[in-house]
Amino acid sequence: MLRRPVPEDAAAIFERYASDPEVTRFLSWPRHHSIAATRDFVAFSDAEWARAPAGPYLITSRDGDRLLGSTGLSFQTGFRAETGYVLAVDAWGQGYAAEALRAMLVVARSAGVVRVQALCHADHRRSHRVLEKCGFEREGLLRQYAEFPNLTTVPCDVVSYAITGVALLAAGNG
């Protein structure tokens, strides 16, 4: 299940994934060292939802009792959005990332997006496979493009993926 984060989610977000060094290793945002950082994320989420037709989502178990991670859309323009995902360690390898990514493609389509893109650390092969499984095409390697604050202090290479046009229209249906 996907839903918008609310302030009451901060403790679970912090405990389940945002403060975990293993989970945050390949992420572009710094690991949360305090619950205050997680509260800042929830406030950021509210701001994103106020400016765009969608924003960050939490991924929960179908019964809603267990927080698994988060995903979302970040709108660069009215027709282009970026996506990503993060899952707690005990949710890895169970298909949740692909399921969440496909759901984001459906949300993007309904919002009129014609290009969904994702950037991934060049060494994060598991994420490459998830993106490709969901119909994203590898567009290229961007050298020294992005910081990964939980990994290093220098800009890293990233792989650029995107899904557009007919592929986007068909995505999320399977």
FENGINOR-V680099 format. One line per field, one symbol per residue. ss: DSSP state (h for helix, s for strand, l for the rest). phi: phi as a letter, one per 30 degrees, with the letter a starting at -180 (. if undefined). burial: # if it has 16 or more other ideal C-beta (glycine too) atoms within 10 Angstrom, else .. Layout:
ss = ???
phi = ???
burial = ???
This chain:
ss = lsslllhhhhhhhhhhhhllhhhhllllllllllhhhhhhhhhhhhhhhhhllllsssssllllllsssssssssllllsssssssslhhhllllhhhhhhhhhhhhhhhllllssssssslllhhhhhhhhhlllsssssssssslllllllllssssssssshhhhhhllll
phi = .caddbeddeddeeddbdcdddddeccdcdedcadddddddddeeeddddcbdaadbccbdedidbdclbalbcddbdcbbcbaabbdedcdicidddddddddddddedcidcbcbbcbeeccdddedddddcjdcdclccdhcbcbdccaccdcdbccbabbhddddddicc
burial = .#.##...##.###.#####..##.####.##....###.##..##.##....#######......#######.#....##.######..#....##.#######.###...#########..#..##.##..###...........#.##....#.#######...#..##..
